[in-house]
Amino acid sequence: RTSTHRTVALPQAPQQKPQNVKTALLQIIRKIKDQAWSWPYVCAVDKNDAPGYYDVIKNPIDLQTMEQRVRKGTHYNSKMALKNDILLMTQNCKTFNPYDPNAENPYWDTAVALEQFLVRNEFLFMETV
């Protein structure tokens, strides 16, 4: 006796092609690098410029490292994963350069500017390319 049941495929969200995701992630990184306040995030913190940084910051991240990870194609599987590292980067900056209302702190200011950029550009992180 043969079965009369048919399997019906349920609609699924369109899958993004890996190359499209990679392109989108690289564009986000480029947009951040293009900002005047991005200078502290372009490459890894030099331990000679910031003694003790790697004792305090256990998960360092920078835009160059993110870009390398995107190009390898093995680390980020979504825009949200990239955004999480960007937020980690701002948190690292604020942790190492705490806010002091009585002193200028350009590092803190850049972290705030980056957070504001993320809010204004939330659409960049929508998962459709």
Order of alpha helices (4+ residues) and beta strands (2+ residues): alpha-alpha-alpha-alpha-alpha
